[in-house]
Amino acid sequence: MSGTLPTSSLERTFVDFAFLRVCILLGLLPFMKKKFFAALLLLLCVYGMGSAFYRGSASAWYYKAEFALNHWAKVGTIPNEDDYIEALDAITTASRLDPSHPHYIHMLGRIHHWGVSEGFESVESLPQIEQWYLASTKLRPMWPDPWVDLARLNNFVEGYTAKTKHYIDQAINTGPYIDDVNTGVLKVLLQHWDILDGNERELLFSQFQITTLQPKVLRLALVDAKSLGRQDLLCTQLRFNPEHSKYRNSGLYRQFCSNAFSG
């Protein structure tokens, strides 16, 4: 997830500015004869300023949790349980202050998801995590992040089922060139290579093709492939596909593919 202000937050910021304009009008209240209208303006101002305060506080807590999550993703693990609890407390607070925000709901699920993966939470939390992801898709259906997380989650729980395939399709449809979508979908497909049909194998190589557009994303794909014992599939593409010729003498190729071929 990016560090930019979510679209919904931008929209709410405009609303907050509207409330501020209302508050400015309060300076004219002594000259108003209609006391009812003046009182209404005052109530709107109080409500708007209170809402702006809570949303601002929620945003700060959200970004604290996101910073922690990005760090975990970079190092590949949660350093310790205290770090996990601190991030969980932050996103729980953000969600409580602004419970209908899709980013906060999704992040709540993602933090808990990491907690299960790292052993800080029981797998019994997985159904609730799925509900948080689904809730965020209902609030923002064209956002790819929760869809690819649902694909990962359901793949872990059920395997490569029709539901997992549906989530993969939704992730690709909403974010075909999003790095997390490409690497996430590719990893699921690599895991199930032996049971993929022709179209699904074509999809796998299509996703791999997109990862080759950026060396840093390609590295992530190769790391995942190696962890699954499938790097030979990707290395074959790098070696024999003319479109990937620029990588044949690269450090990435030497690191991940030098032992895949005899010559």
C-alpha positions in Angstrom: 0.0 0.0 0.0 1.2 3.4 -0.9 1.9 6.2 1.6 -0.3 8.6 -0.4 -3.5 9.9 1.1 -6.4 7.5 0.3 -9.0 8.9 -2.2 -11.7 8.7 0.5 -9.6 10.8 2.8 -9.1 13.4 0.1 -12.9 13.6 -0.4 -13.4 14.0 3.3 -10.8 16.7 3.5 -12.9 18.7 1.0 -15.9 18.2 3.3 -13.9 19.4 6.2 -12.9 22.6 4.4 -16.6 23.1 3.7 -17.3 22.9 7.4 -14.5 25.4 8.0 -16.2 27.8 5.7 -19.4 27.3 7.7 -17.4 28.2 10.8 -16.2 31.4 9.2 -19.9 32.3 8.6 -20.3 32.2 12.3 -18.6 35.5 12.5 -21.7 36.9 10.9 -24.0 35.5 13.5 -24.4 38.7 15.5 -26.0 40.2 12.4 -28.4 37.4 11.7 -31.9 37.8 12.7 -32.9 34.2 12.2 -31.6 32.6 15.4 -32.6 29.1 14.3 -30.4 29.2 11.2 -27.6 30.6 13.3 -27.9 27.7 15.8 -28.0 25.2 12.9 -24.7 26.6 11.6 -23.2 26.4 15.0 -24.2 22.7 15.3 -22.8 21.9 11.9 -19.5 23.6 12.7 -19.1 21.7 16.0 -19.9 18.4 14.2 -17.6 19.1 11.3 -14.7 20.1 13.5 -15.2 17.0 15.7 -15.3 14.7 12.7 -12.2 16.3 11.2 -10.3 15.8 14.4 -11.3 12.1 14.6 -10.4 11.5 11.0 -7.1 13.2 11.4 -6.3 11.1 14.4 -7.3 7.9 12.6 -5.1 8.8 9.7 -2.1 9.2 11.9 -2.7 5.8 13.6 -3.2 4.2 10.2 0.1 5.5 8.8 1.9 4.2 11.9 0.6 0.7 11.3 1.4 1.0 7.6 5.0 2.0 8.3 5.4 -1.1 10.5 3.8 -3.3 7.9 6.1 -2.0 5.1 9.1 -2.6 7.4 8.0 -6.2 8.0 7.6 -6.8 4.3 11.1 -5.4 3.6 12.8 -7.6 6.2 10.5 -10.6 5.6 9.4 -11.0 9.2 8.0 -9.3 12.3 11.1 -8.5 14.5 9.3 -9.3 17.8 5.9 -9.6 19.4 6.1 -6.1 20.8 6.4 -4.6 17.3 3.3 -6.7 16.3 1.3 -5.5 19.3 2.2 -1.9 18.7 1.1 -2.0 15.1 -2.0 -3.9 15.9 -2.9 -1.3 18.6 -2.4 1.5 16.0 -4.6 0.0 13.3 -7.2 -1.0 15.9 -7.4 2.6 17.1 -7.6 4.0 13.5 -10.4 1.6 12.7 -12.3 2.5 15.9 -12.0 6.2 15.1 -13.2 5.8 11.5 -14.8 2.4 11.2 -16.1 2.7 7.7 -12.8 3.5 6.0 -11.9 0.7 3.6 -8.1 1.2 4.0 -8.3 0.9 7.8 -10.5 -2.2 7.6 -8.1 -3.8 5.1 -5.1 -2.9 7.1 -6.7 -4.4 10.2 -7.1 -7.7 8.3 -3.6 -7.5 6.9 -1.9 -6.9 10.3 -3.8 -9.8 11.8 -2.9 -11.9 8.8 0.8 -11.3 9.4 0.2 -12.1 13.1 -1.1 -15.6 12.1 1.8 -16.1 9.6 4.4 -15.2 12.3 2.8 -17.3 15.0 1.5 -14.4 17.2 -2.1 -15.4 16.5 -4.0 -18.6 16.1 -5.2 -19.8 12.7 -8.7 -19.5 14.2 -8.4 -15.8 13.4 -8.4 -16.5 9.6 -12.2 -16.4 9.1 -12.4 -13.0 10.7 -9.5 -11.8 8.6 -11.4 -12.9 5.5 -14.4 -10.9 6.6 -12.3 -7.8 7.0 -10.9 -8.2 3.5 -14.3 -8.8 2.1 -15.7 -5.8 3.9 -13.0 -3.6 2.4 -13.9 -4.9 -1.1 -17.5 -4.0 -0.6 -16.6 -0.4 0.3 -14.0 -0.1 -2.5 -14.5 -2.9 -5.0 -12.1 -1.7 -7.6 -9.1 -1.6 -5.2 -6.8 -4.6 -5.9 -5.0 -4.9 -2.6 -7.7 -6.8 -0.6 -8.5 -9.1 -3.6 -4.9 -10.4 -3.8 -4.8 -10.8 0.0 -8.0 -12.8 -0.3 -6.4 -15.0 -2.9 -3.4 -15.6 -0.6 -5.6 -16.3 2.3 -8.0 -18.7 0.6 -5.1 -20.5 -1.1 -3.7 -21.1 2.4 -7.0 -22.3 3.8 -8.6 -24.2 0.9 -5.9 -24.5 -1.7 -6.3 -23.7 -5.4 -10.1 -23.8 -5.4 -12.7 -22.0 -7.4 -12.9 -19.3 -4.8 -9.1 -18.8 -4.9 -9.3 -18.5 -8.7 -12.1 -15.9 -8.4 -10.0 -13.8 -6.1 -7.1 -14.0 -8.5 -9.3 -12.9 -11.3 -10.6 -9.9 -9.3 -7.1 -8.9 -8.3 -5.9 -9.0 -11.9 -9.0 -7.2 -13.2 -8.6 -4.4 -10.7 -4.8 -4.1 -10.6 -3.1 -5.8 -13.6 0.2 -3.9 -13.2 0.3 -3.6 -9.4 3.5 -5.2 -8.1 1.8 -6.9 -5.2 -0.8 -8.4 -7.5 1.7 -9.7 -10.0 4.0 -11.3 -7.4 1.1 -12.5 -5.2 -0.8 -14.2 -8.1 2.5 -15.6 -9.6 3.4 -17.2 -6.3 0.0 -19.0 -5.9 0.2 -20.2 -9.5 3.8 -21.4 -9.1 2.7 -23.4 -6.0 0.1 -25.3 -8.0 2.0 -25.6 -11.3 1.4 -29.4 -11.5 -2.4 -29.0 -11.6 -2.7 -25.9 -13.8 -4.4 -26.2 -17.1 -3.0 -24.6 -20.3 -4.8 -21.3 -19.8 -3.6 -21.1 -16.2 0.0 -21.8 -17.2 -0.3 -19.1 -19.9 -1.5 -16.7 -17.1 1.5 -17.7 -15.0 4.0 -16.7 -17.7 2.0 -13.6 -18.4 2.3 -12.5 -14.8 6.0 -13.4 -14.9 6.4 -11.2 -18.0 5.1 -8.2 -16.1 7.5 -8.8 -13.2 10.5 -8.6 -15.7 9.6 -5.0 -16.3 11.3 -4.0 -13.0 14.4 -5.8 -11.7 13.3 -5.3 -8.0 9.9 -7.0 -8.8 11.7 -9.8 -10.7 13.9 -10.4 -7.7 10.8 -10.9 -5.5 9.4 -13.3 -8.1 12.6 -15.3 -8.2 12.8 -15.4 -4.4 9.3 -16.8 -4.2 10.0 -19.3 -6.9 13.1 -20.5 -5.2 11.2 -20.9 -1.9 8.8 -23.2 -3.7 11.5 -25.1 -5.7 10.1 -23.7 -9.0 12.9 -21.3 -10.0 13.7 -23.6 -13.0 10.4 -22.5 -14.6 11.3 -18.8 -14.4 15.0 -19.3 -15.2 14.0 -21.2 -18.4 12.0 -18.1 -19.5 15.0 -15.8 -18.7 17.4 -18.1 -20.6 15.4 -18.9 -23.7 12.8 -16.2 -24.2 14.3 -13.4 -26.4 12.3 -10.8 -24.6 14.3 -11.4 -21.5 17.8 -11.5 -23.1 18.9 -8.4 -21.1 18.8 -10.5 -17.9 21.1 -13.4 -19.1 24.3 -11.7 -18.0 22.7 -10.0 -15.0 23.5 -10.4 -11.3 19.9 -11.7 -10.8 20.4 -14.4 -13.4 23.7 -15.5 -11.8 22.3 -15.5 -8.3 19.1 -17.5 -9.1 19.7 -19.4 -12.3 23.4 -20.2 -12.6 22.8 -23.7 -11.3 19.7 -24.4 -13.3 21.6 -25.2 -16.5 24.8 -27.0 -17.2 26.1 -24.6 -19.8 
